[in-house]
Amino acid sequence: MANSEFAMHIEGVCRNYAEGLKHLRSSGSEIDAVLLHSGSQQFYHGDDRGIPFQSYGHFLHWLPVNRPDQFVLFQPGARPIYFQVIPEDFWYEQTIAAADWWASEFEIVRLAAVSELAKRLTAARIAYLGGHTQLALQLNIDKGGINPIALLSFLDFQRAYKSNYELEQLREANRLAINGHWAARDCFLGGGNEYQIHMAFLDACNILEEESPYTNIVALDEKSAILHYQHKRRDPAESQVLLIDAGCRVRGYGSDVTRTWAKDSAHPVFTELLAGMQNLELEIVNLVCPGIAYPELHSAALHGIASLLNELGICDASAAQLCEQEVPQLFMPHGVGHLLGIQVHDVGGRQADIAGTTSLPPAHSPALRNTRTLTENMVFTIEPGCYFIPMLLEPQRNQPKGASINWSRVEELYPFGGIRIEDNVRVTASGVENLTRQFE
C-alpha cells in the first residue's frame, strides 16, 4: 500500500469534513469538531456470544480498523486523532496492528478503556457521529450535536465520489470476488449443492463468511427467483441454474458481483434469455458517462428486458407496449443498481444535493436505490435481472397486464428461477471503467 495514496485520501476527507462543518454552521449549529465512533459490540439476546462486528461507515472512511469502540477526532486545521482503545483482556485478542501507511496520518492516542476518552476531548462543541447515543451523552455532547442531519447529509452525498485509494481497494475487492465466482461456477458444473458452492467461493477468496461484505446469495434453480435468498441447501443437487451474488471486502470496501450460470440441459429459452441478459448488462454499462441521470440506465434495462420478453415469446406484445403497461417490472422488480463503497448499498443514493434533498425514483420503479446524476469517480453497480416469480406473476393471470404474457412459456420457466448479472463500475471523465470485467 502506497502511503501517498492514503495520505491524499485523508487530505480529501479532512477537506470534506471542514466543508461539512462550515455547512453545519450555516444552518445555525456551532460545532468545532467531529468525533466518529466505530460502534459498540452487540450480543445475541440472553447470551454472551457477540454478533459479528461491522464498523460504522463514516468511521471506516477514515481508517481501516474494523473494531468496536474506536474513535477519530477531527478539528479543522489540526491533525486527526485516532483514539485507539485497547482494553486489558485475557479472554479475547485485543491487539490492533497499526500499519505505517495509515498510522502515519494520525496522532494516535492509546486508551485502556472508553471511560478515559472524556478527559481527552478538549474541543468545546463536538458533533458525535455513530450509533451509541447514550455514550455521546456520557461524553457531555449536546443532543443537538449527536448525528446532526445537516452534517450527515453533506457527508453522505460526498461519499459517492471515490479517491484513488478507495478505487484501489474496490479493484482488489473485485479481483478477489471474480476468483471466487470462477470457483463457484466450477463447483456448480461439478454437481455441487448450495452449501458446497458457497464454501468454494469463500475458500477461493480466502475469507471467513463473517468477513464478506454481505450474506452470499447462492441459489439453485427456482430459488434464484428469490432476490435475497439466504439459505445454503446441503442436499444433493441435480440443478440446472446457479445464481450467485457474492463479494469480497478489502480494508472496509466491498465488491458486489452477481453471475448466473446454466447447464446445457437447461430450458433452451432460458439459455437464450441468459445470453440476452449478459449482453444487455454490458450494453447498459457502456451507456455510463458523466451527466447521465442514473434512472436513465434503469429505463434502458426495462426496455431491454421488454425486448427480450418479446423476442423469446415470453410475452406477445411489442417492447414499447410492454413498457407502457409496466410488464417488465413484473420480471425485474428491483432497481438496476445502487451506489457502492464502504457499504454495499452505500449512502446518499437518493440525495439531490448536499442539503439532503430527496430525489425520488420514478413511480413505476419505487425500489430504485440510486437517482443521482453521474459524475466522475462515482462507483455503483449495474445489475439487470429477469426472474420468474410466481408471487408477482400469478396475480396478473386474469388482469389486463397479464394479457400479453405467454403463460404456458412462463410455467415452463418457473423451475429455472431467474437471472441477474452484476458488475461494479466507476464513472471516468469521459465514460466508464468496469471494475469487475477487467479481472475476468
Helices and strands as residue ranges (DSSP letters): H 3-26, E 33-37, H 57-60, E 71-74, E 81-85, H 100-103, E 107-111, G 114-116, G 118-120, E 126-129, H 133-138, G 143-145, H 149-158, H 164-189, H 194-205, G 209-211, E 217-220, G 221-225, E 241-246, E 249-250, E 253-254, E 257-262, H 268-285, H 294-311, H 319-324, H 328-331, E 379-382, E 385-387, H 390-393, G 394-396, G 400-404, H 407-413, G 414-416, E 418-420, E 423-427, E 432-434, G 437-439
